[in-house]
Amino acid sequence: MCWIYYICVILLVEQRFLPWYINFTTSVGYTKGVETKNMKITIFGATGQIGQLLVTQALQAGYDVTAYSRRPNALNIKHEKLQIIVGDLTDQGKLREAILERDVVVSALGPTMSMKRQVLDLPITQGHKAIISVMEEYGPKRFITLATPTISAKEDVKQLVTQLPSIMAKLLYPTGYAEMKEIEKLIENSRLDWTVVRMLNPNMKTNGNGYSVSFGDTKGKMNVSRYNVAKCMLEATQKDEWVHKMPIVFNN
């Protein structure tokens, strides 16, 4: 895998998509905890690694949390402010139950990492489509979802963190690439107050120094801890200035 990665970097430089060095402005750092406003939050993808961290952090911050799971007993978290709803992403009735009368909806759903060349179906796209449909009809309007820089933002400039993920995904993970591009269309064509938190190479490395974000026009690192991804998504629920923005999150 590594040799493909480096070949892609070299090709980008040779084709002048990437310079040998880039001058960047400073990125914005966020290390403070969330100022809780008794928000009611629904979390999709709550049983995944980032989703579980998001549920835990939201409960610790005082949120009323609704966790949506496709399997009963898949989320091993107990709390008086936690409600678990079991259902498929295509179950409109369960989706309405999970979404109605909430303040914000957060999706930590992630695409498959299959390397098969044939794209058969796009379950995460269909899940986003169903969630957005319910939100547009019944509310709330605030939606935060998870992606990679395969999804493009209008602020993006040509640099490693905005160019390489799309090329790598297209070469190695056709289904994941297709999911991201279709979700991009759904989000941008929706009537929601959305934020797309973009990440690269999520891992378990957390040094306690918090995270920073780039909006595609400033420098960004090529890795981030899952803890900081969850923290960024949670803090995005109270950042109105991030509406219709696509921050790339990375470790400080």
Sequence and secondary structure as in RCSB ss.txt:
>XXXX:A:sequence
MCWIYYICVILLVEQRFLPWYINFTTSVGYTKGVETKNMKITIFGATGQIGQLLVTQALQAGYDVTAYSRRPNAL
NIKHEKLQIIVGDLTDQGKLREAILERDVVVSALGPTMSMKRQVLDLPITQGHKAIISVMEEYGPKRFITLATPT
ISAKEDVKQLVTQLPSIMAKLLYPTGYAEMKEIEKLIENSRLDWTVVRMLNPNMKTNGNGYSVSFGDTKGKMNVS
RYNVAKCMLEATQKDEWVHKMPIVFNN
>XXXX:A:secstr
 HHHHHHHHHHHHHTTSS SS      EEE S       EEEEESTTSHHHHHHHHHHHHTT EEEEEESSTT  
    TTEEEEE  TT HHHHHHHHTT SEEEE         SS    HHHHHHHHHHHHHHHH   EEEEEE TT
S  TT  SSHHHHHHHHHHHHH HHHHHHHHHHHHHHHTSSSEEEEEE SSEES   SS EEEE SSS   S EE
HHHHHHHHHHHTT GGGTTB  EEEE 
